[in-house]
Amino acid sequence: MKYRIEGEPLPVVICDLETNEQMITESGGMSWMTPNMKMETTSNGGIGKAFGRMFSGESMFQNRYTAEGGPGTIAFASSFPGSIRAVEITPDKPIIVQKSAFLASETGVELSVHFQKKIGAGFFGGEGFIMQKLTGHGMAFLEIDGHAVEYELAAGQEMIIATGYLAVMDASCTMDIVAVKGAKNMLLGGEGFFNTIVRGPGKIVVQTMPASKLAQSLGVGANK
């Protein structure tokens, strides 16, 4: 499978498949394709995994596309202005992503629900008690809200991230919350009561314009 990403800030990933190569996407994720791409709707692992995907923000069922009778082309466009990132998933390198980040992947990649071990990180940290975990082997494509910035954290190195800005982290990283210090800062600072703290080792990807932040900005603007 070969691919190219075009069109930021409204990007699309265009994938060229050899005969019998396959890709999976969430329901409704396909944007355009050649006529020889056969679609099959599947639970992809059974009803248990289907419900897990639903809890993680994706559709219960996925669509599998196969290039039949020769090479085929299929495209997946982002549903939000921002970036599409290609990530190579390997058995020893699973990743954790924000809800609804998954766009498409090769069929060797498995999407499942990921629960934060520390409940506080989920309910107060702003990244969600339930996130998505990508395991297996193959290329996956992720939607990032706005521009993506990467950091490689050493063991024990930390990054404090405002609510909604964490997009991706290696499964080797851990997440917790930290309260904004000082009652005045908490109540009047405009940054909320809590921040997310991510600790290495591993890579993290932060995004510059979370969908929730954009919606809030548009709401404020509409009221002016």
C-alpha positions as CSV (number, residue, x, y, z in Angstrom):
1,M,0.0,0.0,0.0
2,K,1.3,3.4,-1.0
3,Y,-0.3,6.7,0.2
4,R,-0.1,10.4,0.0
5,I,-1.6,13.1,2.2
6,E,-2.8,16.3,0.5
7,G,-4.8,19.4,1.1
8,E,-4.1,20.7,4.7
9,P,-5.9,22.4,6.4
10,L,-8.7,20.2,4.9
11,P,-6.6,17.1,4.3
12,V,-7.2,13.8,2.6
13,V,-5.1,10.6,2.5
14,I,-5.2,8.9,-0.8
15,C,-4.2,5.2,-0.7
16,D,-3.1,3.1,-3.7
17,L,-3.6,-0.6,-3.0
18,E,-2.3,-3.6,-4.9
19,T,-4.6,-6.5,-5.9
20,N,-6.2,-8.0,-2.8
21,E,-4.8,-5.5,-0.4
22,Q,-7.3,-4.3,2.2
23,M,-8.0,-1.3,4.4
24,I,-10.5,-0.6,7.2
25,T,-12.3,2.6,8.2
26,E,-15.1,3.7,10.5
27,S,-18.5,3.7,9.0
28,G,-18.9,6.5,6.5
29,G,-15.1,7.2,6.4
30,M,-14.6,6.6,2.7
31,S,-14.5,9.8,0.5
32,W,-13.9,8.4,-3.0
33,M,-12.6,5.2,-4.6
34,T,-12.1,3.3,-7.9
35,P,-14.9,1.0,-9.0
36,N,-12.9,-2.2,-8.2
37,M,-12.8,-1.5,-4.5
38,K,-15.2,-3.9,-2.8
39,M,-16.8,-2.9,0.5
40,E,-17.8,-5.2,3.3
41,T,-19.3,-4.1,6.6
42,T,-17.9,-6.1,9.6
43,S,-17.8,-6.1,13.3
44,N,-14.1,-6.8,12.9
45,G,-13.5,-9.0,15.9
46,G,-17.0,-9.8,17.2
47,I,-19.7,-7.9,19.0
48,G,-17.6,-7.3,22.1
49,K,-15.0,-5.4,20.2
50,A,-17.7,-3.6,18.3
51,F,-19.2,-2.3,21.6
52,G,-15.7,-1.3,22.7
53,R,-15.2,0.8,19.6
54,M,-18.6,2.4,20.2
55,F,-17.5,3.4,23.8
56,S,-14.3,4.8,22.4
57,G,-16.1,7.2,20.1
58,E,-16.1,5.2,16.9
59,S,-18.9,3.3,15.0
60,M,-19.7,-0.2,16.2
61,F,-19.1,-1.6,12.7
62,Q,-16.2,-0.9,10.4
63,N,-16.0,-1.1,6.6
64,R,-13.3,-3.3,5.0
65,Y,-12.3,-2.3,1.4
66,T,-10.5,-4.8,-0.9
67,A,-8.9,-4.1,-4.3
68,E,-10.3,-6.7,-6.6
69,G,-9.0,-7.7,-10.0
70,G,-6.1,-5.2,-10.0
71,P,-4.7,-2.2,-8.2
72,G,-7.2,0.2,-6.6
73,T,-7.4,3.6,-5.1
74,I,-9.4,4.8,-2.0
75,A,-9.4,8.2,-0.2
76,F,-10.3,9.2,3.3
77,A,-10.9,12.8,4.1
78,S,-10.6,14.4,7.5
79,S,-13.9,15.5,9.1
80,F,-12.4,18.5,10.7
81,P,-9.8,21.2,9.7
82,G,-6.4,20.0,10.7
83,S,-3.9,17.3,9.9
84,I,-3.8,13.7,9.0
85,R,-0.9,11.8,10.5
86,A,0.4,8.4,9.3
87,V,1.6,6.2,12.2
88,E,3.3,2.8,11.8
89,I,1.8,0.4,14.4
90,T,3.9,-2.6,15.5
91,P,3.2,-5.2,18.2
92,D,5.8,-3.6,20.5
93,K,4.6,0.0,19.8
94,P,0.9,0.4,20.5
95,I,-0.4,3.9,20.8
96,I,-3.2,5.7,22.7
97,V,-5.3,8.4,20.8
98,Q,-8.1,10.8,21.6
99,K,-11.7,9.7,20.9
100,S,-12.6,9.8,17.2
101,A,-9.0,10.2,16.1
102,F,-9.0,7.0,14.0
103,L,-9.6,7.6,10.3
104,A,-8.4,4.4,8.5
105,S,-5.8,1.7,8.6
106,E,-4.4,-1.4,7.1
107,T,-6.3,-4.5,8.3
108,G,-3.5,-5.7,10.6
109,V,-4.3,-2.7,12.9
110,E,-6.8,-3.3,15.7
111,L,-8.8,-0.5,17.3
112,S,-10.1,-1.0,20.8
113,V,-11.2,0.9,23.8
114,H,-8.7,2.2,26.3
115,F,-9.7,3.1,29.9
116,Q,-7.5,5.4,31.9
117,K,-6.2,3.6,34.9
118,K,-6.6,6.6,37.1
119,I,-10.2,7.7,37.1
120,G,-9.3,11.3,38.0
121,A,-7.3,11.6,34.7
122,G,-10.4,10.6,32.8
123,F,-13.1,12.6,34.5
124,F,-11.1,15.8,35.2
125,G,-8.1,15.8,32.8
126,G,-10.2,16.6,29.8
127,E,-8.9,13.9,27.6
128,G,-11.6,11.5,28.5
129,F,-11.9,8.5,30.8
130,I,-12.3,6.4,27.6
131,M,-9.7,6.8,24.8
132,Q,-8.7,4.6,21.8
133,K,-5.9,2.1,21.6
134,L,-4.3,1.0,18.3
135,T,-2.4,-2.3,18.4
136,G,-1.3,-4.9,15.9
137,H,0.8,-4.3,12.8
138,G,0.3,-1.9,9.9
139,M,-0.1,1.8,8.9
140,A,-2.8,3.8,10.6
141,F,-4.1,7.3,9.7
142,L,-5.2,9.7,12.4
143,E,-7.1,12.9,12.4
144,I,-5.5,15.8,14.3
145,D,-7.4,19.0,15.2
146,G,-5.4,21.8,13.8
147,H,-1.6,21.5,13.5
148,A,0.3,18.6,15.1
149,V,3.4,19.1,17.3
150,E,5.5,16.1,18.4
151,Y,7.6,15.7,21.5
152,E,9.8,12.7,22.5
153,L,9.7,12.4,26.3
154,A,12.5,10.7,28.2
155,A,11.8,8.4,31.1
156,G,10.2,10.6,33.9
157,Q,10.1,13.7,31.7
158,E,6.7,15.4,31.9
159,M,4.6,17.8,29.8
160,I,1.6,19.7,31.2
161,I,-1.1,20.0,28.6
162,A,-4.3,22.1,28.7
163,T,-7.6,20.3,28.3
164,G,-8.2,18.8,24.9
165,Y,-4.8,19.4,23.4
166,L,-3.4,15.9,23.8
167,A,-4.0,14.0,20.6
168,V,-1.7,10.9,20.7
169,M,0.7,9.3,23.1
170,D,2.7,6.1,23.1
171,A,1.3,3.4,25.3
172,S,4.5,3.6,27.3
173,C,3.5,7.0,28.5
174,T,1.3,7.6,31.6
175,M,-1.4,10.2,32.1
176,D,-2.6,12.0,35.3
177,I,-4.1,15.3,36.3
178,V,-2.8,18.3,38.1
179,A,-4.9,21.0,39.7
180,V,-4.2,24.6,38.7
181,K,-2.4,26.1,41.7
182,G,-4.0,28.9,43.6
183,A,-7.7,29.7,43.9
184,K,-7.4,33.0,42.0
185,N,-5.6,31.3,39.1
186,M,-8.2,28.5,39.1
187,L,-11.2,30.7,39.2
188,L,-10.0,33.7,37.1
189,G,-7.2,32.4,35.0
190,G,-9.5,31.0,32.2
191,E,-7.6,27.8,31.9
192,G,-10.0,25.6,33.9
193,F,-9.5,23.8,37.2
194,F,-7.2,21.0,35.9
195,N,-4.5,20.3,33.4
196,T,-3.4,17.0,31.9
197,I,0.1,15.8,32.8
198,V,1.8,13.2,30.6
199,R,4.9,11.4,31.7
200,G,7.5,9.6,29.5
201,P,9.1,7.6,28.2
202,G,7.5,7.9,24.8
203,K,6.3,10.2,22.0
204,I,3.3,12.5,22.4
205,V,1.5,14.5,19.8
206,V,-0.3,17.7,20.8
207,Q,-2.8,19.5,18.6
208,T,-3.2,23.3,18.2
209,M,-7.0,23.6,17.8
210,P,-9.2,21.0,19.6
211,A,-12.7,20.8,18.2
212,S,-14.1,21.7,21.7
213,K,-11.9,24.9,21.7
214,L,-13.0,25.9,18.3
215,A,-16.7,25.4,19.2
216,Q,-16.2,27.5,22.3
217,S,-14.4,30.3,20.3
218,L,-17.2,30.3,17.7
219,G,-19.8,30.5,20.5
220,V,-18.1,33.5,22.0
221,G,-17.7,35.2,18.7
222,A,-21.4,34.7,17.9
223,N,-22.4,36.4,21.1
224,K,-20.4,39.5,20.5
